[in-house]
């Protein structure tokens, strides 16, 4: 099955509440966050609603049980790294 890589490219500040919620339910939290989702009609509908805030790329799926993670993106921690 084809997967979609969805990346947030614009802020949700000053956007209607339903658009903010849609971006959050896609698993995006800040600009440049990316998630990989299955190419399903309900995900396509969510993307269509916020198409001006996200960028979408098709990623080939690995078939059943393929090792693709459902969410990705940069680490969210702000703590110090140990050396």
Residue frames as a rotation matrix with the C-alpha (Angstrom) as fourth column:
UNK 1
0.580 0.814 0.000 0.00
0.814 -0.580 0.000 0.00
0.000 0.000 -1.000 0.00
UNK 2
-0.108 -0.569 0.815 1.20
0.491 -0.744 -0.454 3.50
0.864 0.351 0.360 -0.78
UNK 3
0.100 0.043 -0.994 2.06
0.957 -0.278 0.084 5.73
-0.273 -0.959 -0.069 2.13
UNK 4
0.567 0.107 0.817 1.90
0.404 -0.900 -0.163 9.51
0.718 0.422 -0.553 2.34
UNK 5
-0.393 -0.681 -0.618 4.55
0.919 -0.275 -0.282 11.66
0.022 -0.679 0.734 3.99
UNK 6
0.592 0.662 0.460 2.77
0.570 -0.747 0.342 14.73
0.570 0.060 -0.819 5.35
UNK 7
-0.465 -0.805 -0.368 4.92
0.877 -0.361 -0.317 17.69
0.123 -0.470 0.874 6.42
UNK 8
0.636 0.645 -0.425 3.62
0.705 -0.709 -0.022 20.85
-0.315 -0.286 -0.905 8.08
UNK 9
-0.288 -0.756 0.588 4.96
0.920 -0.388 -0.048 23.88
0.264 0.527 0.808 6.19
UNK 10
-0.394 0.205 0.896 2.84
-0.071 -0.979 0.193 26.73
0.916 0.013 0.400 7.57
UNK 11
-0.998 -0.039 0.055 1.73
-0.053 -0.054 -0.997 27.76
0.042 -0.998 0.052 11.04
UNK 12
-0.318 0.938 -0.139 -1.74
0.790 0.344 0.508 27.14
0.524 0.052 -0.850 12.43
UNK 13
-0.624 0.073 -0.778 -1.72
0.517 -0.707 -0.482 30.49
-0.585 -0.703 0.404 14.23
UNK 14
-0.486 0.558 -0.673 -4.75
-0.535 -0.799 -0.275 32.59
-0.691 0.227 0.686 13.23
UNK 15
-0.810 0.306 -0.500 -6.44
-0.283 0.542 0.791 29.59
0.514 0.782 -0.353 11.56
UNK 16
0.197 0.954 0.224 -9.93
-0.809 0.029 0.587 28.32
0.554 -0.297 0.778 12.36
UNK 17
-0.031 -0.174 0.984 -10.17
-0.898 0.437 0.049 25.84
-0.439 -0.882 -0.170 15.22
UNK 18
0.824 0.399 0.402 -11.22
-0.216 0.877 -0.428 22.96
-0.523 0.266 0.810 12.94
UNK 19
0.742 -0.629 -0.229 -8.07
-0.219 0.095 -0.971 23.39
0.633 0.771 -0.067 10.83
UNK 20
-0.103 -0.769 0.631 -5.87
-0.942 -0.127 -0.309 23.45
0.318 -0.626 -0.712 13.96
UNK 21
0.235 0.276 0.932 -7.52
-0.682 0.730 -0.044 20.25
-0.692 -0.625 0.360 15.19
UNK 22
0.988 0.140 -0.059 -7.10
-0.135 0.638 -0.758 18.55
-0.069 0.758 0.649 11.81
UNK 23
0.326 -0.942 -0.080 -3.37
-0.540 -0.116 -0.834 19.32
0.776 0.315 -0.546 11.73
UNK 24
-0.244 -0.395 0.886 -2.99
-0.966 0.175 -0.189 17.98
-0.080 -0.902 -0.424 15.28
UNK 25
0.511 0.535 0.673 -4.98
-0.494 0.823 -0.279 14.83
-0.703 -0.190 0.685 14.48
UNK 26
0.859 -0.348 -0.375 -2.66
-0.240 0.374 -0.896 14.18
0.452 0.860 0.238 11.57
UNK 27
0.718 -0.591 -0.367 0.07
0.690 0.536 0.486 14.02
-0.091 -0.602 0.793 14.21
UNK 28
-0.064 -0.729 0.682 1.78
0.655 -0.547 -0.522 17.31
0.753 0.413 0.512 13.36
UNK 29
0.430 0.174 -0.886 2.86
0.883 -0.285 0.373 19.68
-0.188 -0.943 -0.276 16.12
UNK 30
0.311 -0.382 -0.870 5.10
-0.029 -0.919 0.394 22.31
-0.950 -0.097 -0.297 14.56
UNK 31
0.788 -0.080 -0.611 6.49
-0.606 -0.278 -0.745 23.50
-0.110 0.957 -0.267 11.25
UNK 32
-0.116 -0.803 -0.584 8.76
-0.888 0.347 -0.301 20.91
0.445 0.484 -0.754 9.57
UNK 33
-0.357 0.113 0.927 7.23
-0.537 0.788 -0.302 18.01
-0.764 -0.606 -0.221 11.52
UNK 34
-0.365 0.225 -0.903 6.53
-0.837 0.347 0.424 15.03
0.409 0.911 0.062 9.28
UNK 35
-0.150 0.346 0.926 4.42
-0.537 0.758 -0.370 11.91
-0.830 -0.553 0.072 9.65
UNK 36
-0.872 -0.053 -0.486 3.90
-0.444 0.500 0.744 8.90
0.203 0.865 -0.459 7.43
UNK 37
-0.223 0.898 0.379 0.29
-0.590 0.185 -0.786 7.82
-0.776 -0.399 0.489 6.99
UNK 38
-0.539 0.185 0.822 -1.46
0.572 0.796 0.196 5.14
-0.618 0.576 -0.535 4.96
UNK 39
-0.940 0.248 -0.232 -3.03
-0.339 -0.646 0.684 6.43
0.020 0.722 0.692 1.75
UNK 40
-0.578 0.814 -0.047 -6.68
0.800 0.556 -0.225 6.09
-0.157 -0.168 -0.973 2.82
UNK 41
-0.103 0.616 0.781 -9.71
0.640 -0.560 0.526 8.22
0.762 0.554 -0.336 1.93
UNK 42
0.807 0.455 -0.377 -10.09
0.573 -0.447 0.687 9.61
0.144 -0.771 -0.621 5.46
UNK 43
0.034 -0.872 -0.489 -6.45
0.664 -0.346 0.663 10.76
-0.747 -0.347 0.567 5.53
UNK 44
-0.636 -0.213 0.741 -6.81
0.751 -0.389 0.533 12.28
0.175 0.896 0.408 2.03
UNK 45
0.366 0.865 0.343 -9.86
0.658 -0.502 0.561 14.18
0.657 0.021 -0.753 3.28
UNK 46
0.681 -0.200 -0.704 -7.96
0.584 -0.432 0.687 15.56
-0.441 -0.879 -0.178 6.27
UNK 47
-0.425 -0.904 0.042 -5.12
0.697 -0.297 0.652 16.62
-0.577 0.307 0.757 3.97
UNK 48
-0.319 0.381 0.868 -7.56
0.790 -0.399 0.466 18.31
0.524 0.834 -0.173 1.57
UNK 49
0.717 0.666 -0.203 -8.95
0.652 -0.538 0.534 20.36
0.247 -0.516 -0.820 4.45
UNK 50
0.731 -0.521 -0.440 -5.52
0.015 -0.633 0.774 21.75
-0.682 -0.573 -0.455 5.39
UNK 51
0.586 -0.496 0.641 -3.76
0.808 0.420 -0.414 21.53
-0.063 0.760 0.647 2.01
UNK 52
0.664 -0.318 0.677 -2.54
0.042 -0.888 -0.458 25.12
0.746 0.333 -0.576 2.34
UNK 53
0.664 -0.388 0.639 -0.68
-0.747 -0.312 0.587 24.23
-0.029 -0.867 -0.497 5.57
UNK 54
0.343 -0.492 0.800 0.99
-0.176 0.803 0.570 20.95
-0.923 -0.337 0.189 4.61
UNK 55
-0.064 -0.398 -0.915 3.11
-0.997 0.059 0.044 19.36
0.036 0.916 -0.400 1.86
UNK 56
0.584 0.377 0.719 2.38
-0.416 0.900 -0.133 15.78
-0.697 -0.221 0.682 0.78
UNK 57
-0.288 -0.681 -0.674 4.74
-0.956 0.248 0.158 13.27
0.059 0.690 -0.722 -0.84
UNK 58
0.840 0.513 -0.175 3.95
-0.514 0.857 0.047 9.71
0.173 0.050 0.984 -1.87
UNK 59
-0.287 -0.894 0.343 6.24
-0.943 0.327 0.064 7.09
-0.169 -0.305 -0.937 -0.37
UNK 60
-0.040 0.290 -0.956 6.18
-0.512 0.816 0.269 3.49
0.858 0.501 0.116 -1.57
UNK 61
0.505 0.304 0.808 4.90
-0.857 0.287 0.428 1.09
-0.102 -0.908 0.406 1.08
UNK 62
-0.590 -0.807 0.001 6.72
-0.807 0.590 0.010 -2.12
-0.008 0.005 -1.000 2.04
UNK 63
-0.307 0.548 -0.778 3.64
-0.169 0.773 0.611 -4.32
0.937 0.319 -0.145 1.83
UNK 64
0.740 0.670 -0.051 2.03
-0.089 0.173 0.981 -6.02
0.666 -0.722 0.187 4.83
UNK 65
0.863 -0.356 -0.359 3.97
0.464 0.275 0.842 -5.57
-0.201 -0.893 0.402 8.03
UNK 66
0.271 -0.792 0.547 6.52
0.598 -0.306 -0.741 -3.28
0.754 0.528 0.390 6.39
UNK 67
-0.127 -0.439 -0.890 8.67
0.992 -0.032 -0.125 -1.44
0.027 -0.898 0.439 8.90
UNK 68
-0.413 -0.023 0.911 7.39
0.294 -0.950 0.109 2.09
0.862 0.312 0.399 8.21
UNK 69
-0.794 0.121 -0.595 6.80
0.568 -0.201 -0.798 4.13
-0.216 -0.972 0.091 11.34
UNK 70
0.181 0.956 0.230 3.46
0.976 -0.203 0.075 5.86
0.118 0.211 -0.970 11.74
UNK 71
0.991 0.122 -0.057 5.00
0.129 -0.979 0.157 9.08
-0.037 -0.163 -0.986 12.97
UNK 72
0.147 -0.984 0.099 8.33
0.961 0.118 -0.250 10.76
0.235 0.132 0.963 12.43
UNK 73
0.780 0.095 0.619 9.97
0.111 -0.994 0.012 14.12
0.616 0.060 -0.785 12.65
UNK 74
-0.213 -0.908 0.360 12.56
-0.231 -0.311 -0.922 15.84
0.949 -0.279 -0.144 14.75
UNK 75
-0.369 0.036 -0.929 13.02
0.818 0.487 -0.307 14.91
0.441 -0.873 -0.209 18.41
UNK 76
0.453 0.702 0.550 10.92
0.315 -0.703 0.637 17.08
0.834 -0.115 -0.540 20.67
UNK 77
0.566 -0.235 -0.790 13.19
0.821 0.073 0.567 17.16
-0.076 -0.969 0.234 23.73
UNK 78
0.733 -0.338 0.591 14.93
-0.088 -0.908 -0.410 20.36
0.675 0.248 -0.695 24.69
UNK 79
0.920 -0.378 0.107 17.13
-0.059 0.136 0.989 18.83
-0.388 -0.916 0.103 27.34
UNK 80
0.222 -0.932 -0.286 20.87
-0.945 -0.278 0.174 18.62
-0.242 0.231 -0.942 27.19
UNK 81
0.810 -0.052 -0.584 22.55
-0.225 0.892 -0.391 15.72
0.542 0.448 0.711 25.51
UNK 82
0.780 -0.562 0.275 25.04
-0.173 0.229 0.958 13.75
-0.602 -0.795 0.082 27.55
UNK 83
0.577 -0.669 -0.468 28.62
-0.706 -0.119 -0.698 13.63
0.412 0.733 -0.541 26.30
